[in-house]
Amino acid sequence: MLRSCTLFSFALLSLAHANTAAAECELSADQREMLERVNDARSESRQCGDESFSATHPLEWNCSLAEAAHGHSRNMAEEEFFDHSDTDDQGVAARVSDTGYVWQAVGENIAAGQAEVERVMQGWLESPGHCANIMSGNFSEMGAASFEEESSRYSPFWTQVFAHPR
């Protein structure tokens, strides 16, 4: 079963602590492919539903955003739910902030059931809201993760987190 959903939000966050620098983290093969496919998509003009997007700058990988993505994918898989709000009713903004990342724009794509990066990216690019998140020039960084739970009927679960630091 293929399922996907999107949330696209911008917000300003006032936090006293500074943005943590993106520490070096090792990308998995799927994460590397996801970043490449996102940046390939962003390198060309694209129609996302009724909205047209010009080509835009490539995104940089951010370990904190990948941490937030992994936690949400794991939570959805282990708790067998599919939503932008987690079991504590927190959304992407709170999950990203919990990593110490101070953001001015944040967004998230989630999906479940697609086994390969190519298929999940194809689904997101065919969906207007997901596509808009991928193409948004308001974002400069991303992190992504998938998590597979053997007992889950919808595994693997995928999360892409987009942001721009404050």
N, CA and C of each residue as an Amber inpcrd file, in Angstrom:
protein
   498
   0.8420000  -1.1740000   0.0000000   0.0000000   0.0000000   0.0000000
   0.8870000   1.2360000   0.0000000   0.6430000   2.1470000  -0.9050000
   1.4090000   3.3830000  -0.9750000   0.5970000   4.4880000  -0.3320000
   1.2190000   5.2050000   0.5940000   0.5480000   6.3220000   1.2410000
   1.5470000   7.4510000   1.3590000   1.0790000   8.6580000   1.2530000
   1.9420000   9.7990000   1.4900000   1.1210000  10.9790000   1.9360000
   1.7820000  11.9040000   2.5720000   1.1190000  13.0760000   3.1200000
   2.1350000  14.2020000   3.1720000   1.6800000  15.4260000   3.2550000
   2.6230000  16.5390000   3.3040000   2.1720000  17.6040000   4.2750000
   3.1110000  18.3090000   4.7790000   2.8730000  19.4790000   5.6000000
   3.8510000  20.5230000   5.1290000   3.3720000  21.6920000   4.8880000
   4.2370000  22.7520000   4.4070000   3.9640000  23.9520000   5.2810000
   4.9020000  24.3150000   6.1180000   4.6660000  25.4420000   7.0050000
   5.9240000  26.2430000   7.1810000   5.7190000  27.5180000   7.3590000
   6.8040000  28.4280000   7.6720000   6.4570000  29.0770000   8.9940000
   7.4410000  29.2500000   9.8090000   7.2050000  29.9050000  11.0870000
   8.5000000  30.5230000  11.5580000   8.3660000  31.4880000  12.4080000
   9.5360000  32.0690000  13.0610000   9.5670000  31.5270000  14.4710000
  10.7180000  31.1880000  14.9330000  10.8770000  30.6030000  16.2430000
  11.8520000  31.4440000  17.0310000  11.4730000  31.8740000  18.2090000
  12.3620000  32.6520000  19.0510000  12.9300000  31.7460000  20.1310000
  14.1790000  31.4290000  19.9970000  14.8700000  30.6200000  20.9830000
  16.1180000  31.3510000  21.4170000  16.4900000  31.1760000  22.6700000
  17.6490000  31.8870000  23.2010000  18.9620000  31.2830000  22.7310000
  18.9760000  29.9980000  22.4210000  20.2410000  29.3780000  22.0470000
  20.4810000  29.4660000  20.5360000  21.7350000  29.4250000  20.1680000
  22.1220000  29.5610000  18.7570000  21.9030000  28.2580000  18.0180000
  21.8340000  28.3650000  16.7270000  21.6820000  27.1890000  15.8680000
  22.9220000  26.3040000  15.9880000  22.7060000  25.0180000  16.1590000
  23.8470000  24.1200000  16.2080000  24.3440000  23.8810000  14.7940000
  25.6360000  23.8650000  14.6350000  26.2270000  23.6230000  13.3120000
  25.9570000  22.1830000  12.9070000  25.8470000  21.9710000  11.6350000
  25.6360000  20.6200000  11.1290000  26.9180000  19.8330000  11.3320000
  26.8720000  18.9320000  12.2940000  28.0360000  18.0900000  12.5470000
  28.1760000  17.0980000  11.4060000  29.3710000  16.5890000  11.2540000
  29.5820000  15.5800000  10.2220000  28.8350000  14.3100000  10.6120000
  28.0780000  13.7970000   9.6990000  27.4170000  12.5120000   9.9250000
  27.5190000  11.7370000   8.6190000  27.5620000  10.4700000   8.7430000
  27.7070000   9.6300000   7.5620000  26.3360000   9.3140000   6.9900000
  26.1580000   9.6140000   5.7180000  24.8940000   9.3520000   5.0440000
  24.8560000   7.9050000   4.5800000  23.6880000   7.2890000   4.7430000
  23.4910000   5.9550000   4.1930000  23.3770000   6.0890000   2.6710000
  23.4060000   4.9760000   1.9900000  23.2410000   4.9980000   0.5320000
  21.8880000   5.5960000   0.1560000  20.8220000   5.2390000   0.8880000
  19.4940000   5.7990000   0.6140000  19.4680000   7.3020000   0.8600000
  20.1040000   7.7660000   1.9240000  20.1260000   9.1970000   2.2070000
  20.8900000   9.9600000   1.1330000  22.0030000   9.4230000   0.7150000
  22.7880000  10.0590000  -0.3430000  21.9670000  10.1280000  -1.6350000
  21.2900000   9.0300000  -1.9850000  20.4550000   9.0120000  -3.1780000
  19.2930000   9.9950000  -3.0510000  18.6910000  10.0780000  -1.8640000
  17.5760000  11.0050000  -1.6470000  18.0390000  12.4440000  -1.8700000
  19.1690000  12.8190000  -1.2910000  19.7000000  14.1760000  -1.4570000
  19.9860000  14.4600000  -2.9330000  20.5950000  13.5090000  -3.6140000
  20.8890000  13.6860000  -5.0400000  19.6120000  13.8680000  -5.8510000
  18.6070000  13.0580000  -5.5880000  17.3490000  13.1470000  -6.3390000
  16.6150000  14.4560000  -6.0460000  16.6430000  14.8990000  -4.7930000
  16.0220000  16.1800000  -4.4540000  16.7340000  17.3070000  -5.1970000
  18.0540000  17.3040000  -5.1520000  18.8050000  18.3730000  -5.8170000
  18.6850000  18.3060000  -7.3300000  18.5750000  17.1110000  -7.8900000
  18.3140000  16.9870000  -9.3300000  16.9610000  17.6190000  -9.6680000
  15.9460000  17.3330000  -8.8550000  14.6180000  17.9040000  -9.0870000
  14.6570000  19.4270000  -8.9910000  15.3860000  19.9450000  -8.0160000
  15.4710000  21.3960000  -7.8010000  16.2680000  22.1030000  -8.9010000
  17.0440000  21.3520000  -9.6640000  17.8910000  21.9600000 -10.6870000
  17.1220000  22.3430000 -11.9480000  15.8510000  21.9650000 -12.0250000
  15.0220000  22.2470000 -13.2000000  13.7210000  22.9070000 -12.7710000
  13.1620000  23.7250000 -13.6540000  11.8260000  24.2720000 -13.4020000
  10.8570000  23.1030000 -13.3080000   9.8090000  23.2700000 -12.5250000
   8.8780000  22.1580000 -12.3180000   7.4910000  22.7010000 -11.9990000
   6.5010000  22.0020000 -12.4900000   5.1100000  22.3010000 -12.1780000
   4.6800000  21.3670000 -11.0520000   4.2060000  21.9330000  -9.9560000
   3.6930000  21.1560000  -8.8190000   2.2170000  21.4700000  -8.6850000
   1.3900000  20.6530000  -9.2990000  -0.0400000  20.9560000  -9.3300000
  -0.2560000  22.2290000 -10.1320000  -0.9180000  23.2100000  -9.5180000
  -1.1890000  24.4870000 -10.1810000  -0.0700000  25.4990000  -9.9950000
   0.9550000  25.1500000  -9.2440000   2.0290000  26.0870000  -8.9220000
   3.2840000  25.7810000  -9.7340000   3.8570000  26.8210000 -10.3180000
   5.0950000  26.6910000 -11.0810000   6.2750000  27.0980000 -10.2200000
   7.3380000  26.3320000 -10.3120000   8.5650000  26.6190000  -9.5700000
   9.7190000  26.7360000 -10.5490000  10.5260000  27.7660000 -10.3630000
  11.7650000  27.9030000 -11.1200000  12.8040000  26.9920000 -10.4960000
  13.8260000  26.6770000 -11.2540000  14.9560000  25.9400000 -10.6760000
  15.4870000  26.7530000  -9.5020000  16.0070000  26.0820000  -8.5150000
  16.4930000  26.7630000  -7.3160000  17.7750000  26.0990000  -6.8250000
  18.3800000  26.6960000  -5.8250000  19.6590000  26.2400000  -5.2850000
  19.5580000  24.8240000  -4.6930000  20.6570000  24.0850000  -4.7210000
  20.6610000  22.7550000  -4.1110000  20.5920000  22.8610000  -2.5890000
  20.0930000  21.8250000  -1.9750000  20.0280000  21.7520000  -0.5180000
  21.2970000  21.1050000   0.0240000  21.6860000  21.5290000   1.1930000
  22.7950000  20.9140000   1.9260000  22.2100000  19.9020000   2.9070000
  22.9560000  18.8490000   3.1750000  22.5430000  17.8580000   4.1560000
  22.7750000  18.4170000   5.5500000  21.8350000  18.1630000   6.4640000
  21.9880000  18.5870000   7.8430000  21.6990000  17.4100000   8.7610000
  22.6500000  17.1000000   9.6210000  22.5430000  15.9370000  10.5080000
  21.4110000  16.0740000  11.5220000  21.1700000  17.2920000  12.0110000
  20.0720000  17.4950000  12.9700000  18.7260000  17.2280000  12.3100000
  18.5740000  17.6650000  11.0730000  17.3230000  17.4060000  10.3610000
  17.1660000  15.9160000  10.0730000  18.2690000  15.2440000   9.7650000
  18.2270000  13.7900000   9.5540000  17.8480000  13.0740000  10.8500000
  18.3360000  13.5800000  11.9780000  17.9900000  13.0050000  13.2860000
  16.4880000  13.1380000  13.5420000  15.9220000  14.3110000  13.2640000
  14.4770000  14.5140000  13.4350000  13.6900000  13.5950000  12.4970000
  14.1600000  13.4540000  11.2640000  13.4960000  12.5790000  10.2870000
  13.5400000  11.1190000  10.7410000  14.6950000  10.6850000  11.2020000
  14.8350000   9.2940000  11.6510000  13.9160000   9.0080000  12.8400000
  13.8900000   9.9290000  13.7900000  13.0360000   9.7260000  14.9640000
  11.5730000   9.6040000  14.5890000  11.1300000  10.4160000  13.6470000
   9.7190000  10.3600000  13.2590000   9.4130000   9.0950000  12.4580000
  10.2980000   8.7300000  11.5430000  10.0930000   7.4810000  10.7950000
  10.0480000   6.2830000  11.7340000  10.9770000   6.2450000  12.6800000
  11.0100000   5.1460000  13.6590000   9.7310000   5.1230000  14.4940000
   9.3090000   6.2880000  14.9540000   8.1090000   6.3710000  15.7800000
   6.8820000   5.8870000  15.0100000   6.7360000   6.3310000  13.7420000
   5.5870000   5.8840000  12.9470000   5.6140000   4.3700000  12.7530000
   6.7860000   3.8160000  12.4880000   6.9020000   2.3750000  12.2470000
   6.6130000   1.5680000  13.5090000   7.2040000   1.9820000  14.6120000
   7.0510000   1.2130000  15.8510000   5.6620000   1.3440000  16.4590000
   5.0480000   2.5110000  16.2920000   3.7210000   2.7440000  16.8760000
   2.5860000   2.5150000  15.8770000   2.9550000   2.1610000  14.6150000
   1.9890000   1.8330000  13.5660000   0.9580000   2.9450000  13.3420000
   1.4750000   4.1470000  13.0290000   0.6110000   5.2540000  12.6520000
   1.2680000   6.0060000  11.5010000   0.4910000   6.8560000  10.8510000
   0.9900000   7.6310000   9.7190000   0.4220000   9.0310000   9.8270000
   1.2470000   9.9620000  10.2910000   0.7660000  11.3270000  10.5240000
   1.9650000  12.2410000  10.7330000   1.7410000  13.5390000  10.5330000
   2.7960000  14.5160000  10.8040000   2.9250000  14.7890000  12.2900000
   1.8670000  14.5520000  13.0600000   1.9390000  14.6780000  14.5110000
   2.3160000  13.3210000  15.0800000   3.2560000  13.3350000  16.0240000
   3.6830000  12.0630000  16.5970000   2.7710000  11.6570000  17.7500000
   3.1190000  10.5990000  18.4440000   2.2750000  10.0790000  19.5190000
   2.1840000  11.0340000  20.7060000   3.0870000  12.0100000  20.7810000
   3.0190000  13.0540000  21.8160000   2.3580000  14.3140000  21.2710000
   1.7450000  14.2130000  20.0910000   1.0680000  15.3140000  19.4080000
   2.0180000  16.4490000  19.0370000   3.2940000  16.1120000  18.8000000
   4.2690000  17.0950000  18.3480000   4.4060000  16.9990000  16.8350000
   4.5770000  18.1440000  16.1910000   4.7840000  18.1940000  14.7610000
   6.2500000  18.3830000  14.4270000   6.5090000  18.6030000  13.1560000
   7.8810000  18.7290000  12.6700000   8.6070000  19.8840000  13.3450000
   7.9250000  20.9910000  13.5860000   8.5840000  22.1490000  14.2020000
   9.1790000  21.7850000  15.5610000   8.4150000  21.1080000  16.3790000
   8.8960000  20.7150000  17.7060000   9.9980000  19.6660000  17.6100000
   9.8310000  18.7000000  16.7040000  10.8560000  17.6580000  16.5700000
  12.1900000  18.2450000  16.1210000  12.1450000  19.1920000  15.1770000
  13.3760000  19.8230000  14.7120000  13.9850000  20.6650000  15.8270000
  13.1710000  21.4390000  16.5130000  13.6690000  22.2620000  17.6200000
  14.2860000  21.4050000  18.7150000  13.7120000  20.2380000  18.9650000
  14.2490000  19.3360000  19.9950000  15.6680000  18.8660000  19.6870000
  16.0800000  18.9340000  18.4230000  17.4520000  18.5440000  18.0720000
  18.4440000  19.6710000  18.3380000  17.9280000  20.8720000  18.6420000
  18.7830000  22.0330000  18.8470000  18.9060000  22.9220000  17.6260000
  18.2690000  22.5320000  16.5380000  18.3010000  23.3180000  15.2970000
  17.3580000  24.5050000  15.4560000  17.8530000  25.7000000  15.2250000
  17.0360000  26.9080000  15.3000000  16.6880000  27.3160000  13.8730000
  15.4230000  27.2960000  13.5630000  14.9820000  27.4470000  12.1860000
  14.0980000  28.6700000  12.0120000  14.0170000  29.1320000  10.7620000
  13.0330000  30.1620000  10.4230000  12.0020000  29.6300000   9.4410000
  12.2990000  28.5260000   8.7720000  11.3480000  27.8530000   7.8890000
  11.5520000  26.3600000   8.0490000  10.4650000  25.6250000   8.0900000
  10.5530000  24.1750000   8.2590000   9.3800000  23.5140000   7.5390000
   9.6150000  22.3470000   6.9830000   8.5710000  21.5840000   6.3080000
   8.9170000  20.1120000   6.3270000   7.9610000  19.2880000   6.0030000
   8.1570000  17.8460000   6.1050000   7.3330000  17.1150000   5.0610000
   7.9140000  16.0690000   4.5030000   7.1940000  15.1020000   3.6760000
   7.2910000  13.7590000   4.3680000   6.1950000  13.0110000   4.3700000
   6.2310000  11.6430000   4.8850000   5.6070000  10.7140000   3.8580000
   6.0130000   9.4680000   3.9150000   5.4660000   8.4410000   3.0290000
   5.6170000   7.0910000   3.7080000   4.8670000   6.1340000   3.2360000
   4.9740000   4.7770000   3.7690000   4.6640000   3.7810000   2.6660000
   5.3850000   2.6780000   2.6860000   5.0970000   1.5770000   1.7870000
   5.9920000   1.4500000   0.5820000   6.6890000   2.5020000   0.1930000
   7.5790000   2.4190000  -0.9630000   8.9190000   1.8420000  -0.5110000
   9.4090000   0.8600000  -1.2450000  10.6320000   0.1660000  -0.8370000
  11.9140000   0.8780000  -1.2710000  11.8500000   1.6840000  -2.3370000
  13.0690000   2.3030000  -2.8650000  12.9360000   3.8220000  -2.8970000
  14.0960000   4.4900000  -2.7820000  14.1420000   5.9460000  -2.8550000
  13.4900000   6.4310000  -4.1490000  13.7880000   5.7900000  -5.2580000
  13.2420000   6.2000000  -6.5520000  11.7160000   6.2540000  -6.5160000
  11.0870000   5.2520000  -5.9260000   9.6220000   5.1970000  -5.8900000
   9.0330000   6.2390000  -4.9590000   9.6460000   6.4390000  -3.8000000
   9.1040000   7.4370000  -2.8710000   9.2810000   8.8380000  -3.4550000
  10.4150000   9.1110000  -4.0920000  10.6290000  10.4140000  -4.7100000
   9.6530000  10.6340000  -5.8710000   9.4170000   9.6150000  -6.6640000
   8.4670000   9.7220000  -7.7630000   7.0840000  10.0920000  -7.2180000
   6.6660000   9.4270000  -6.1580000   5.3680000   9.7310000  -5.5460000
   5.3030000  11.1570000  -5.0260000   6.3630000  11.5990000  -4.3560000
   6.3780000  12.9630000  -3.8320000   6.3620000  13.9920000  -4.9530000
   7.1080000  13.7600000  -6.0170000   7.1460000  14.7290000  -7.1140000
   5.8350000  14.7660000  -7.8980000   5.0490000  13.7100000  -7.8360000
   3.7440000  13.6890000  -8.5030000   2.6430000  14.2870000  -7.6340000
   2.9270000  14.5520000  -6.3820000   1.9680000  15.1190000  -5.4380000
   2.2410000  16.6140000  -5.2810000   1.2750000  17.4780000  -5.5640000
   1.5330000  18.9230000  -5.5330000   2.1550000  19.4430000  -4.2370000
   1.6470000  19.0470000  -3.0910000   2.1830000  19.5450000  -1.8220000
   3.5870000  19.0650000  -1.5280000   3.8310000  17.7920000  -1.7770000
   5.1710000  17.2440000  -1.5700000   6.1640000  17.9050000  -2.5200000
   5.7490000  18.0090000  -3.7720000   6.5870000  18.6160000  -4.8020000
   6.9380000  20.0530000  -4.4070000   5.9470000  20.8060000  -3.8880000
   6.1840000  22.1900000  -3.4650000   7.2220000  22.2550000  -2.3530000
   7.1790000  21.3160000  -1.4150000   8.2060000  21.2750000  -0.3630000
   9.5870000  21.0420000  -0.9640000   9.6780000  20.0900000  -1.8770000
  10.9620000  19.7660000  -2.5020000  11.5040000  20.9580000  -3.2810000
  10.6320000  21.6950000  -3.9450000  11.0560000  22.7910000  -4.8160000
  11.1750000  24.1460000  -4.1290000  10.7260000  24.2670000  -2.9060000
  10.7050000  25.5670000  -2.2340000  12.0950000  26.1770000  -2.0730000
  12.2490000  27.3820000  -2.5830000  13.4930000  28.1260000  -2.4110000
  13.6610000  28.6720000  -1.0050000  12.6470000  28.5150000  -0.1550000
  12.7320000  28.9630000   1.2320000  13.5560000  28.0190000   2.0980000
  13.8370000  26.8470000   1.5850000  14.6280000  25.8720000   2.3320000
  16.0460000  25.8390000   1.7930000  17.0080000  25.6360000   2.6830000
  18.4130000  25.5470000   2.2810000  19.0670000  24.2480000   2.7310000
  18.4050000  23.5180000   3.6260000  18.9760000  22.2770000   4.1660000
  17.9000000  21.2140000   4.2460000  18.3510000  19.9790000   4.2800000
  17.4210000  18.8730000   4.4630000  18.0870000  17.7250000   5.1920000
  17.2620000  16.8790000   5.7450000  17.6710000  15.5990000   6.2960000
  16.5470000  14.6320000   5.9720000  16.8540000  13.3740000   5.8510000
  15.8300000  12.3880000   5.5110000  16.2210000  11.0450000   6.1050000
  15.2190000  10.2130000   6.3160000  15.4820000   8.8800000   6.8530000
  14.3010000   7.9730000   6.5490000  14.5900000   6.6960000   6.5060000
  13.5340000   5.6920000   6.4330000  13.7540000   4.7250000   7.5820000
  12.6770000   4.0580000   7.9540000  12.7740000   3.0760000   9.0370000
  11.8280000   1.9410000   8.7020000  12.3370000   0.7430000   8.8330000
  11.5340000  -0.4370000   8.5430000  11.3040000  -1.2280000   9.8150000
  10.0590000  -1.5620000  10.0430000   9.6600000  -2.3770000  11.1920000
   9.0090000  -3.6310000  10.6210000   9.6190000  -4.7640000  10.8930000
   9.1550000  -6.0170000  10.3130000   7.6810000  -6.2840000  10.5680000
   7.1920000  -5.9280000  11.7350000   5.8020000  -6.2180000  12.0780000
   4.8120000  -5.1840000  11.5270000   5.3060000  -4.1180000  10.9280000
   4.4250000  -3.0650000  10.4120000   3.8890000  -3.4350000   9.0340000
   2.6280000  -3.2080000   8.8210000   2.0410000  -3.5090000   7.5130000
   2.3210000  -2.4210000   6.4860000   2.8420000  -1.2550000   6.9140000
   3.1030000  -0.1530000   5.9800000   4.5830000   0.1550000   5.7890000
   5.4670000  -0.5950000   6.3930000   6.9060000  -0.3220000   6.3050000
   7.4000000  -0.4220000   4.8800000   8.4460000   0.3120000   4.5540000
   9.1710000   1.2680000   5.3890000   8.4630000   2.6260000   5.4580000
   8.7790000   3.3680000   6.5000000   8.2800000   4.7250000   6.6920000
   9.3940000   5.6980000   6.3390000   9.0550000   6.7380000   5.5980000
  10.0140000   7.7280000   5.1200000   9.6580000   9.1040000   5.6470000
  10.6640000   9.8680000   6.0160000  10.4620000  11.2640000   6.4120000
  11.5710000  12.1090000   5.7880000  11.1620000  13.1980000   5.1650000
  12.0580000  14.2290000   4.6510000  11.7810000  15.4780000   5.4710000
  12.8240000  16.1030000   5.9960000  12.6730000  17.3570000   6.7410000
  13.4660000  18.4330000   6.0250000  12.8110000  19.5460000   5.7420000
  13.4190000  20.6840000   5.0720000  13.4460000  21.8540000   6.0430000
  14.4830000  22.6790000   5.9830000  14.5230000  23.8400000   6.8650000
  15.4850000  24.8950000   6.3180000  15.3710000  26.0450000   6.9110000
  16.3260000  27.1290000   6.7140000  16.6400000  27.6540000   8.1110000
  17.9310000  27.7300000   8.4570000  18.2740000  28.1550000   9.8190000
  17.9940000  29.6370000  10.0410000  17.7890000  29.9570000  11.2660000
  17.5840000  31.3520000  11.6750000  18.8960000  32.0650000  11.5730000
